[in-house]
Structure formats: C-alpha cells, structure tokens
Amino acid sequence: MIEPTLLEYPCDFPIKILGHSQAGFAQAVLGVVRRHAPDFDGAAMEMKTSKRGKYLSVTCVIRATSREQLEGLYQELCDHPMVVMVL
C-alpha cells in the first residue's frame, strides 16, 4: 500500500543533520547530500555549533524530486557513523 504524501514534488525541502563537532563532518554530510541531490550547492549549507561546542548542526535545503529520493537520503544520513540525528 502506498501512503499518501502531503508534499508536491519538486519542492524545496530542509534537512537538519546533527553530529559531534569533528573535522570532516560537514564535508561528509555534503557528500551524502550530493549523492541524492547532485544539484545541491554546498555554499548554501547553514552550520551552527551548540552552546558548549560539542555538536554541530548542518541544515541543507535541497530540491526534492520524489519521496524515494528523500527516503534514500534520510536512510544514508541516519546510517552514517558521524551523524547523531536527522530532522
């Protein structure tokens, strides 16, 4: 059974990825995002460090073209060892 979706594709879709502040985290996230959204501009990534500097959040607004694209992206990000949480 296919579940209905509230999104109409294509659309701009924000994804927030949280990980520990460490070298290479933003680049790793960018690599995963570009595998699923090749047209994503890395310069558009927004990064914010937590108050105590332990975590880094990266927000990417991609041009989503399908539910399958988003599911694949979320799955790969969630499976990545540097990623703590994906919203």
Helices and strands as residue ranges (DSSP letters): E 11-20, H 25-36, G 42-44, E 46-49, E 55-64, H 67-79, E 83-86
